Amino acid sequence: MCALVRGQKAWPRAQAGTRPIEWAVPSGVRAQVQRSAWSVPPIFQTIARLGQVEREEMYRVFNMGIGLILVVPESAAQSVIVRATALGDLACRIGTIVASTGEGPLVEYVD
Protein backbone atom coordinates (compact mmCIF):
# COMPACT_ATOMS: atom_id res chain seq x y z
CA MET A 1 0.00 0.00 0.00
CA CYS A 2 0.92 3.67 -0.07
CA ALA A 3 1.34 6.34 2.57
CA LEU A 4 0.10 9.92 2.69
CA VAL A 5 2.83 12.37 3.61
CA ARG A 6 2.09 15.96 4.59
CA GLY A 7 4.53 18.70 3.70
CA GLN A 8 4.44 22.46 3.89
CA LYS A 9 7.02 24.07 1.68
CA ALA A 10 9.36 21.63 -0.07
CA TRP A 11 6.78 20.79 -2.74
CA PRO A 12 4.21 22.83 -4.69
CA ARG A 13 1.17 23.82 -2.68
CA ALA A 14 -2.09 21.93 -2.98
CA GLN A 15 -5.44 23.66 -3.08
CA ALA A 16 -7.56 23.79 0.06
CA GLY A 17 -9.90 21.01 1.00
CA THR A 18 -9.79 17.27 0.42
CA ARG A 19 -9.95 17.67 -3.35
CA PRO A 20 -6.15 17.33 -3.78
CA ILE A 21 -6.28 14.01 -1.92
CA GLU A 22 -9.23 12.86 -4.03
CA TRP A 23 -7.33 13.72 -7.22
CA ALA A 24 -4.39 11.61 -6.07
CA VAL A 25 -6.51 8.56 -5.28
CA PRO A 26 -6.99 6.11 -8.18
CA SER A 27 -10.12 3.97 -8.48
CA GLY A 28 -10.32 0.96 -6.21
CA VAL A 29 -8.70 2.68 -3.24
CA ARG A 30 -9.41 5.42 -0.71
CA ALA A 31 -7.35 7.58 1.60
CA GLN A 32 -7.53 7.11 5.37
CA VAL A 33 -6.29 10.27 7.07
CA GLN A 34 -5.46 10.23 10.79
CA ARG A 35 -6.71 13.47 12.35
CA SER A 36 -4.21 13.12 15.19
CA ALA A 37 -1.24 13.15 12.78
CA TRP A 38 -0.92 16.96 12.72
CA SER A 39 -1.96 19.98 14.77
CA VAL A 40 -4.85 21.94 13.29
CA PRO A 41 -3.95 25.65 13.31
CA PRO A 42 -6.17 27.78 15.60
CA ILE A 43 -7.63 29.76 12.67
CA PHE A 44 -9.69 26.73 11.66
CA GLN A 45 -11.21 26.46 15.13
CA THR A 46 -12.13 30.15 14.88
CA ILE A 47 -13.72 29.68 11.44
CA ALA A 48 -15.71 26.68 12.71
CA ARG A 49 -16.91 28.52 15.79
CA LEU A 50 -17.77 31.86 14.19
CA GLY A 51 -19.22 30.30 11.04
CA GLN A 52 -20.97 27.52 12.94
CA VAL A 53 -19.41 25.01 10.55
CA GLU A 54 -19.61 21.35 11.52
CA ARG A 55 -16.40 19.37 12.00
CA GLU A 56 -16.79 17.10 8.95
CA GLU A 57 -17.58 20.09 6.75
CA MET A 58 -14.44 21.85 7.98
CA TYR A 59 -12.33 18.86 6.96
CA ARG A 60 -14.13 18.54 3.62
CA VAL A 61 -13.91 22.23 2.65
CA PHE A 62 -10.67 23.40 4.27
CA ASN A 63 -7.30 21.72 4.35
CA MET A 64 -7.20 22.08 8.16
CA GLY A 65 -3.50 22.91 7.93
CA ILE A 66 -2.47 19.91 5.84
CA GLY A 67 -1.01 22.19 3.17
CA LEU A 68 -0.31 19.48 0.62
CA ILE A 69 0.05 15.74 0.33
CA LEU A 70 2.27 13.28 -1.43
CA VAL A 71 1.14 9.74 -2.09
CA VAL A 72 4.26 7.60 -1.93
CA PRO A 73 4.97 3.89 -1.67
CA GLU A 74 4.81 2.65 1.91
CA SER A 75 8.49 1.72 1.74
CA ALA A 76 9.47 5.28 0.76
CA ALA A 77 7.42 7.23 3.32
CA GLN A 78 10.08 7.54 6.00
CA SER A 79 12.84 8.51 3.56
CA VAL A 80 10.58 11.17 2.01
CA ILE A 81 9.89 12.60 5.48
CA VAL A 82 13.60 12.55 6.35
CA ARG A 83 14.52 14.29 3.08
CA ALA A 84 11.81 16.93 3.50
CA THR A 85 13.01 17.59 7.04
CA ALA A 86 16.59 17.94 5.80
CA LEU A 87 15.31 20.56 3.33
CA GLY A 88 13.72 22.49 6.20
CA ASP A 89 10.14 21.36 5.61
CA LEU A 90 7.75 20.14 8.27
CA ALA A 91 6.61 16.77 6.94
CA CYS A 92 4.82 13.90 8.63
CA ARG A 93 2.86 10.81 7.73
CA ILE A 94 -0.87 11.54 7.91
CA GLY A 95 -2.41 8.34 6.63
CA THR A 96 -2.52 5.48 4.19
CA ILE A 97 -4.13 4.43 0.95
CA VAL A 98 -6.35 1.37 1.45
CA ALA A 99 -8.50 -0.84 -0.76
CA SER A 100 -12.04 0.36 -1.43
CA THR A 101 -15.22 -1.19 -2.74
CA GLY A 102 -16.10 2.09 -4.42
CA GLU A 103 -18.74 2.85 -1.82
CA GLY A 104 -18.34 5.79 0.51
CA PRO A 105 -15.99 8.77 0.38
CA LEU A 106 -12.58 8.71 -1.30
CA VAL A 107 -11.15 10.42 1.79
CA GLU A 108 -11.97 9.12 5.26
CA TYR A 109 -10.83 11.05 8.32
CA VAL A 110 -10.18 8.76 11.27
CA ASP A 111 -9.91 9.82 14.92
N, C-alpha and C positions, 0 to 999 in steps of 0.2 A: 504494500500500500504506500501511499504518499503522506507527507506531512505538510501542514500549513505553517509557514514561518512569517512572522510579522516583522516588518522593518520600518524605519522612519525616514532615512535620508539617503541611504546608499543606492537605492533603486528609484526609478521614476514613481511619482505619486499615483495612487489609485484614486478613483472618484469616491465620493462618500457613499455610504450605505453598503448593503451586502451584494449589490450588483457586480462589483469586481470579482467577488468570490464565485458567484453564479456563472460568470463568463469563463472562469478558469476550470469549471467542473464539467467534464465530459458526461455523456449519457451513461447510465448504468451505475453511477456513483453519486454520493452527496458529501458535503463537508460537515464535519462535526467540529464546532468551535467551542472551546472551553472558556467560559466567561471569566474564570478565575486566573487565566493565563496572563492577563495584563491589568493595569490599573486604569479605570475609566477616568479621564480628566473631569474635574469638577464642573466645567461648563455644561456637560451633558446632563448632570443632575439638575442644574439650574434650568436648562431648557425643558426638561421633563416636568419639573415642578411648576414653573411659570406657565408653560403651555399645556399643562395637564395631559401630557402625552404618556400613554401606557408603556411599560417596559419593553414589551416585544416590538412595539412600533418604533421605539427609539433605536433598537438594534437593527430593525429592518431598514429604516430611513437614513440613520446617521451611521458613521463608521465607529462611533464610540471610542475613538482614539486609536483604532487599529492602524490607520494610515495607509498601509498597503499590505498585500500578501504575496508570497511566492508559494507555488505548489511545487515541491521538490520530492524526489524519491526519499523514502524513509531512511535509507542508508546515508543520504547526503545531508539530512537536516542539521545535525550537530556541526558539521564542517561549514555549512552555510552560515550558521549562527556565529561560529568562531570567526569566520572571515569578515562578516559584517561588523562584529565587535572590534576587530582589528582596524577596520576602516573608520571607526568612531561612530557607528550606528548603534541604535538600541534595538536589537533583534531578539525575538524569543519564539518558541514554538507555541502556537495557539490552538492547534487541533490536528485532525487527520482527515483523510479522504477514505470513505468506507463504501462498501457495496450498497446499492439501492435497488428497490423494486420498481422505482419510477413513481411511487406514490409518496405524497408528502413534499415538504420543501426541499430545495437543493442545498440550503444552508440550515443547519440545526444548531442552535445555541444550547449548550449543556451547562448546568450549574455544577 
